[in-house]
Amino acid sequence: MSDDQVMTIREMCDAFDVTPRTLRFYEQKELLFPIREGQKRLFTRRDRARLKLILRGKRFGFSLEEIRQLLDLYHVGDQQRTQIEKTYRIAQERLDDLKRQRQQIDQAINDLEEQMEWGERVLAEMTQKQNAAE
C-alpha cells in the first residue's frame, strides 16, 4: 500500500492493534478525521500519522486533551516550532512525574521486602520453638 492510499477501519485496527471502538472514540473526540462514505470510514495518511502520535502520547501518559492540543498546533505555520516546544514542556512534566512515581514504587518495594524478611525471621523462630517443644 502506498502512503497516499486510504485504509479501512479494519486495516487501521490491524496495523495499529486497536479496536474499531477506539478509532470511533478518537474520531468523536476530534483527534481523527476519516473520510466518511455512508457508514464506511476511510483513513488517510494524515489519520495514520495522527493515530501513531495519539498512541505514543497515551503510552507516555499524556491526556487526550493534551494530545488534541498538540496535534492542533501542527498547522500554526511556524514549521512546527510551537508544537515541538509545547510537546517538550509537557513531556518534561510527564517525565518528572514518572520519575517521582518510580521513586515511590522503589520505596514501596524496599519496604515490602523488609516486611517479608521480618516475617520470614519470625516464622523461622516460631518453627524452631515448635520443633524444640516436640
Buried (B, 14 or more C-beta within 10 A) or exposed (E): EEEEEBBEBEBBBEBBEBEEEBBBBBBEEEBBBBEEEEEEBBBBEEBBEBBEBBBEBEEBBBEBEBBBBBBEBBEEEEEEEBBEEBBEEBBEEBEEEEEEEEEEEEEEEEEEEEEEEEEEEEEEEEEEEEEEEE
